[in-house]
Amino acid sequence: MKMENTIDLKAFIGHFDLARRSLVGRLKGDRVSRVNVWGTGLSGEVVSYLLAGSGIGISNFYDSFRTGEFLGSPIGAPPGEMEPGIPVVVASTREPGQLEEVTGFLKSREIPYYLLNLNTGSRLNAWDFKDRHRGERCFVIGNGPSLNRLDMGKLKNEITIGANRCFLGFDRWGFRVKYWTIEDKLVAEDVREEWNAFGGPVKFIPLDLQHLVFNYDNVCAINLKREPFEHGLPKFSGNHCEFFWGGTVTYVMLQLAAVMGCDPIYLIGVDFNYVKPGHVTEGEKKTEWTSHGDDPNHFDPTYFGKGRKWHDPMLPRMLKAYRSARGYFDSRGITVLNATPGTRLDVFEKVDFSSLFK
């Protein structure tokens, strides 16, 4: 086995079956049955997915700057002992020249490694957005009916983050949001054709929704951890390596704003006021709903209109998420204000939208 091996998956990203065959075939060809993985976050998730069911096991995950746990296992922190007989998969979206500290460490201990290049060149990396808008203001756009009371055209040249079916407003607003995301699995699957079709914004897609992507233009994968928080507040992250679920896509948008370094951050369209229309039917899970008429909860009646699937919003759970976000931003001196007219969300201080453009 060679000391250094490079496996370039650029041609295969987005086609996980082909990528799996490439990686697994190479390892089995070298008679490798177990590996250690250097890289947590998104890169570690990818390796775990690719090796699942292959018969090639992962002994440990290692990281040069993160500690704690990953995928249920403790993260080993060099210069800890690494088994000399177990090759290492170094998985990263960074270019090989940016990984010399890692590869040099392994070479010094004569540990064979496989450098797994996950950077497609055209595919975006969450690292690219770290501090991109440091100290700049941004607008996080919820999709409540209050948007119809605002002059949305004022946001044309602003940093804007939108989500879900906000693209229904692009023509009437006269602009497209700069950044876009989606996190609800039901919604992502239900409107897959629509969100793959529109262009313009950078699209942040959770790793576990990658199988729904067929248009990879301007797509950036993010490591969204869907951890339950029934008995406490959800975790909030300003780290590009990980994002946390909070029961509302607005929680993901706020984390994106934090990663980008935005300050101040303004919420609009976050009405925090939902009604369950009489035409809604419940699925096998009572929290999974299907609409059979107009949607009164969003700026467009077709948003979750006839035939659309969505989840019970569960406002008490969402409230916990907003409180967690407030705690994060307050501890760092970052201003978050709610510019939604008529909002029922009192976690953030309120401000008049029109006053922001004087």
Summary of the structure (lengths in Angstrom):
residues: 358
radius of gyration: 22.0
end to end distance: 66.5
largest distance: 67.4
contacts: 1120
relative contact order: 0.12
helix: 31%
strand: 21%
